[in-house]
Amino acid sequence: MNFMADFFSYVSSWSVLQWIVLVLIAGFIGQFGKMAAEAIAGKIHARREKKENLSDLLTKSSASHPSSIIEIPGKNF
């Protein structure tokens, strides 16, 4: 009977403590990985959005100014 009591006190104290520490470390690593992935995805999204906005601005500006020749009324060049 003494052996069983010693066994359960050993299992409950060290084994459970090791599992708790292991789960906490895994949770920390998982949370860090999630935040890193979100930061990388955010940077990629911002870069793509910036590129799209720049191309939209260039397209709009070239459409509003179709030629680089300035027309002066009454003057023929």
N, CA, C and O of each residue as an XYZ file, in Angstrom:
308
protein
N       0.828     -1.191      0.000
C       0.000      0.000      0.000
C       0.867      1.246      0.000
O       0.519      2.245     -0.630
N       1.972      1.196      0.689
C       2.869      2.342      0.745
C       3.457      2.633     -0.641
O       3.673      3.789     -1.004
N       3.712      1.568     -1.407
C       4.241      1.737     -2.752
C       3.264      2.511     -3.636
O       3.679      3.384     -4.398
N       1.961      2.196     -3.538
C       0.955      2.873     -4.357
C       0.836      4.342     -3.972
O       0.694      5.202     -4.842
N       0.892      4.630     -2.702
C       0.798      6.025     -2.261
C       2.000      6.811     -2.746
O       1.860      7.948     -3.197
N       3.190      6.209     -2.657
C       4.394      6.883     -3.157
C       4.328      7.080     -4.679
O       4.722      8.120     -5.206
N       3.818      6.054     -5.362
C       3.717      6.141     -6.816
C       2.777      7.271     -7.238
O       3.104      8.054     -8.129
N       1.607      7.354     -6.596
C       0.659      8.404     -6.967
C       1.151      9.791     -6.581
O       0.873     10.761     -7.286
N       1.869      9.899     -5.489
C       2.405     11.216     -5.126
C       3.506     11.620     -6.100
O       3.645     12.804     -6.406
N       4.286     10.668     -6.589
C       5.327     10.962     -7.577
C       4.698     11.362     -8.917
O       5.108     12.341     -9.541
N       3.692     10.584     -9.348
C       3.039     10.857    -10.626
C       2.304     12.191    -10.568
O       2.406     12.987    -11.501
N       1.596     12.440     -9.532
C       0.782     13.646     -9.472
C       1.633     14.905     -9.362
O       1.250     15.955     -9.878
N       2.789     14.813     -8.694
C       3.565     16.037     -8.517
C       4.443     16.350     -9.728
O       4.382     17.467    -10.242
N       5.248     15.413    -10.196
C       6.184     15.710    -11.273
C       5.575     15.598    -12.654
O       5.784     16.466    -13.501
N       4.839     14.558    -12.880
C       4.292     14.336    -14.203
C       3.282     15.423    -14.581
O       3.317     15.951    -15.693
N       2.403     15.746    -13.669
C       1.407     16.780    -13.931
C       2.091     18.131    -14.103
O       1.721     18.901    -14.989
N       3.068     18.422    -13.280
C       3.792     19.687    -13.398
C       4.519     19.776    -14.737
O       4.528     20.833    -15.367
N       5.123     18.683    -15.173
C       5.803     18.686    -16.469
C       4.809     18.899    -17.608
O       5.102     19.644    -18.544
N       3.648     18.265    -17.548
C       2.649     18.448    -18.596
C       2.118     19.873    -18.622
O       1.890     20.437    -19.692
N       1.925     20.448    -17.454
C       1.444     21.839    -17.389
C       2.462     22.780    -18.022
O       2.104     23.660    -18.804
N       3.724     22.587    -17.680
C       4.782     23.430    -18.258
C       4.863     23.213    -19.768
O       5.020     24.169    -20.527
N       4.759     21.970    -20.198
C       4.805     21.667    -21.622
C       3.650     22.323    -22.371
O       3.853     22.872    -23.454
N       2.458     22.274    -21.819
C       1.293     22.884    -22.456
C       1.436     24.406    -22.496
O       1.090     25.028    -23.500
N       1.932     25.002    -21.440
C       2.138     26.455    -21.420
C       3.179     26.881    -22.457
O       2.997     27.884    -23.146
N       4.255     26.128    -22.565
C       5.285     26.451    -23.563
C       4.719     26.304    -24.974
O       4.965     27.152    -25.832
N       3.967     25.239    -25.217
C       3.364     25.039    -26.541
C       2.373     26.154    -26.860
O       2.312     26.624    -27.996
N       1.607     26.574    -25.875
C       0.669     27.682    -26.080
C       1.388     28.984    -26.384
O       0.947     29.755    -27.236
N       2.482     29.230    -25.699
C       3.270     30.440    -25.960
C       3.835     30.417    -27.371
O       3.762     31.415    -28.088
N       4.399     29.278    -27.773
C       4.960     29.154    -29.116
C       3.854     29.303    -30.166
O       4.049     29.965    -31.185
N       2.708     28.694    -29.921
C       1.590     28.800    -30.859
C       1.087     30.229    -30.994
O       0.814     30.689    -32.103
N       0.962     30.928    -29.882
C       0.498     32.311    -29.917
C       1.515     33.202    -30.618
O       1.144     34.083    -31.394
N       2.780     32.978    -30.351
C       3.827     33.752    -31.014
C       3.807     33.502    -32.519
O       3.946     34.435    -33.310
N       3.635     32.254    -32.908
C       3.561     31.918    -34.327
C       2.355     32.547    -34.999
O       2.444     33.018    -36.132
N       1.228     32.554    -34.301
C       0.019     33.162    -34.848
C       0.218     34.662    -35.054
O      -0.141     35.200    -36.101
N       0.781     35.324    -34.072
C       1.008     36.772    -34.185
C       2.023     37.083    -35.280
O       1.872     38.066    -36.005
N       3.050     36.258    -35.402
C       4.045     36.474    -36.459
C       3.411     36.284    -37.829
O       3.681     37.058    -38.747
N       2.573     35.266    -37.979
C       1.905     35.021    -39.260
C       0.952     36.160    -39.609
O       0.875     36.564    -40.769
N       0.228     36.680    -38.625
C      -0.669     37.812    -38.874
C       0.112     39.058    -39.262
O      -0.320     39.813    -40.133
N       1.252     39.281    -38.628
C       2.073     40.448    -38.969
C       2.614     40.335    -40.388
O       2.616     41.315    -41.132
N       3.072     39.151    -40.763
C       3.595     38.951    -42.122
C       2.473     39.121    -43.140
O       2.661     39.771    -44.168
N       1.308     38.539    -42.860
C       0.173     38.670    -43.785
C      -0.271     40.126    -43.892
O      -0.643     40.579    -44.975
N      -0.237     40.858    -42.794
C      -0.597     42.277    -42.821
C       0.358     43.097    -43.663
O      -0.065     43.984    -44.403
N       1.651     42.802    -43.553
C       2.637     43.518    -44.372
C       2.444     43.217    -45.845
O       2.528     44.118    -46.680
N       2.187     41.959    -46.173
C       1.964     41.589    -47.578
C       0.708     42.268    -48.106
O       0.698     42.773    -49.229
N      -0.348     42.283    -47.304
C      -1.594     42.919    -47.716
C      -1.395     44.423    -47.921
O      -1.887     44.986    -48.899
N      -0.684     45.068    -47.012
C      -0.436     46.508    -47.144
C       0.402     46.806    -48.379
O       0.152     47.788    -49.078
N       1.388     45.972    -48.649
C       2.240     46.171    -49.820
C       1.436     46.020    -51.109
O       1.591     46.814    -52.036
N       0.580     45.006    -51.167
C      -0.255     44.802    -52.358
C      -1.249     45.945    -52.532
O      -1.474     46.417    -53.647
N      -1.844     46.388    -51.423
C      -2.807     47.485    -51.485
C      -2.128     48.774    -51.956
O      -2.695     49.526    -52.748
N      -0.930     49.020    -51.472
C      -0.185     50.204    -51.888
C       0.125     50.146    -53.383
O       0.016     51.146    -54.092
N       0.516     48.951    -53.851
C       0.827     48.783    -55.268
C      -0.426     48.998    -56.123
O      -0.353     49.632    -57.176
N      -1.574     48.473    -55.678
C      -2.821     48.654    -56.419
C      -3.240     50.121    -56.435
O      -3.682     50.628    -57.465
N      -3.104     50.804    -55.299
C      -3.469     52.225    -55.243
C      -2.567     53.048    -56.159
O      -3.031     53.981    -56.813
N      -1.307     52.713    -56.207
C      -0.373     53.437    -57.062
C      -0.719     53.214    -58.531
O      -0.706     54.159    -59.321
N      -1.026     51.981    -58.901
C      -1.385     51.712    -60.297
C      -2.714     52.373    -60.651
O      -2.887     52.828    -61.782
N      -3.658     52.436    -59.707
C      -4.925     53.128    -59.954
C      -4.692     54.618    -60.176
O      -5.297     55.218    -61.063
N      -3.819     55.212    -59.375
C      -3.521     56.638    -59.530
C      -2.862     56.910    -60.875
O      -3.181     57.898    -61.536
N      -1.953     56.046    -61.276
C      -1.295     56.235    -62.567
C      -2.282     56.075    -63.714
O      -2.218     56.813    -64.697
N      -3.180     55.130    -63.596
C      -4.184     54.916    -64.641
C      -5.122     56.108    -64.724
O      -5.443     56.558    -65.824
N      -5.566     56.625    -63.599
C      -6.477     57.775    -63.586
C      -5.787     59.021    -64.124
O      -6.393     59.782    -64.879
N      -4.536     59.242    -63.751
C      -3.847     60.449    -64.203
C      -3.561     60.382    -65.692
O      -3.619     61.411    -66.366
N      -3.253     59.206    -66.232
C      -3.001     59.109    -67.667
C      -4.301     59.213    -68.448
O      -4.283     59.670    -69.591
N      -5.425     58.809    -67.877
C      -6.714     58.929    -68.556
C      -7.193     60.370    -68.575
O      -7.835     60.793    -69.536
N      -6.893     61.128    -67.535
C      -7.338     62.519    -67.492
C      -6.448     63.413    -68.339
O      -6.891     64.486    -68.749
N      -5.214     63.017    -68.618
C      -4.287     63.763    -69.463
C      -3.826     62.853    -70.592
O      -2.749     62.261    -70.511
N      -4.632     62.736    -71.647
C      -4.289     61.764    -72.685
C      -3.058     62.124    -73.486
O      -2.386     61.234    -74.006
N      -2.748     63.381    -73.600
C      -1.559     63.742    -74.367
C      -0.741     64.748    -73.574
O      -1.235     65.399    -72.653
N       0.494     64.853    -73.949
C       1.357     65.792    -73.249
C       1.448     67.121    -73.985
O       2.186     68.004    -73.549
N       0.723     67.291    -75.086
C       0.744     68.539    -75.855
C      -0.302     69.474    -75.292
O      -1.459     69.095    -75.111
N       0.103     70.673    -75.022
C      -0.806     71.683    -74.499
C      -1.435     72.409    -75.685
O      -0.737     72.895    -76.575
N      -2.741     72.471    -75.679
C      -3.445     73.161    -76.762
C      -3.754     74.570    -76.323
O      -4.308     74.800    -75.248
N      -3.382     75.522    -77.181
C      -3.677     76.928    -76.924
C      -4.703     77.358    -77.963
O      -4.472     77.238    -79.166
N      -5.841     77.861    -77.483
C      -6.881     78.266    -78.447
C      -6.361     79.363    -79.393
O      -5.714     80.315    -78.956
N      -6.652     79.215    -80.682
C      -6.259     80.205    -81.661
C      -4.852     80.024    -82.186
O      -4.456     80.764    -83.086
N      -4.108     79.129    -81.701
C      -2.741     78.889    -82.166
C      -2.667     77.523    -82.824
O      -3.148     76.544    -82.253
N      -2.103     77.432    -83.960
C      -1.885     76.161    -84.634
C      -0.379     75.883    -84.677
O       0.414     76.722    -85.103
N      -0.023     74.720    -84.237
C       1.402     74.360    -84.226
C       1.686     73.372    -85.291
O       2.829     72.942    -85.446
